[in-house]
Amino acid sequence: MPQLEVVSRSEAELRTTSTARAESLREYIDFIEGLSGGQAGRLQAKKGETLRTVRRRLGDAGRLRGKDLVIKKDGQVIYFWLKTTGKRGRPRKVSA
């Protein structure tokens, strides 16, 4: 009889991708996990890569981890940080 084990969808997607793609995604996931609240990361494309490839991999890694990222390009450099979901507007009045 088969044995069922429940895993997260991101883990399943990461394990079932090709070996080369999985290795590069793990690298980008490590970049994202290394960020804390007020920090940003800066990436430059390696030789043979394009900024478009770096941006796509970064976005894919963020989606796999369930993290919302802001990704911006400045010349030949990509900056990224975690999207903050702060409350907007005026705070509610508290009656005493």
C-alpha positions in Angstrom: 0.0 0.0 0.0 1.4 3.5 -0.9 2.4 5.8 1.9 1.1 9.4 1.8 3.3 12.2 3.0 2.0 15.8 2.8 4.6 18.4 1.7 4.3 22.0 0.8 3.7 22.9 -2.8 6.9 25.0 -3.1 8.9 22.0 -1.9 7.2 19.7 -4.5 7.8 22.3 -7.3 11.4 22.7 -6.3 12.1 19.0 -6.2 10.5 18.2 -9.5 12.2 20.8 -11.6 15.3 20.0 -13.6 18.6 19.8 -11.7 20.2 22.9 -13.1 17.1 25.0 -12.6 16.6 23.7 -9.0 20.2 24.6 -8.1 19.9 28.1 -9.4 16.5 28.6 -7.7 18.0 27.4 -4.4 20.7 30.0 -4.8 18.1 32.7 -5.3 16.0 31.4 -2.4 19.1 31.8 -0.2 19.4 35.4 -1.3 15.8 36.1 -0.4 16.0 34.3 2.9 19.1 36.3 3.8 17.1 39.6 3.8 15.5 41.0 6.9 12.9 43.7 7.3 14.7 46.9 6.2 17.4 45.3 3.9 17.6 45.2 0.2 19.7 43.0 -2.1 21.7 43.9 -5.2 22.4 41.4 -8.0 24.4 41.6 -11.1 24.2 39.1 -14.0 27.0 36.6 -14.3 28.8 36.2 -17.6 26.5 34.5 -20.0 23.3 35.6 -18.1 21.0 38.5 -18.9 19.3 40.8 -16.4 16.0 39.4 -17.6 17.0 35.9 -16.6 18.1 37.1 -13.1 14.9 39.0 -12.6 12.8 36.0 -13.7 14.7 33.6 -11.4 14.4 36.0 -8.5 10.6 36.3 -9.0 10.2 32.5 -9.3 12.2 32.0 -6.1 10.1 34.6 -4.3 6.8 32.9 -5.4 8.1 29.5 -4.4 8.8 30.8 -0.8 5.5 32.8 -0.7 7.4 36.1 -0.4 6.2 39.3 -2.1 9.2 41.0 -3.6 9.8 44.5 -5.1 12.3 44.1 -8.0 13.8 47.2 -9.6 16.4 47.6 -12.3 19.1 50.3 -12.4 21.3 50.1 -15.4 23.1 46.7 -15.2 22.1 46.0 -11.5 18.9 44.6 -10.0 17.7 45.6 -6.6 15.1 43.7 -4.6 13.5 43.8 -1.2 10.6 42.3 0.7 7.3 44.1 0.1 5.9 45.6 3.3 2.2 45.5 3.9 1.7 48.4 6.2 -1.7 49.7 7.1 -2.6 52.8 5.2 -4.9 55.6 6.3 -5.9 57.2 9.5 -6.0 54.9 12.6 -9.4 54.2 14.1 -10.6 56.2 17.1 -10.7 54.3 20.3 -13.5 55.1 22.6 -12.8 55.1 26.3 
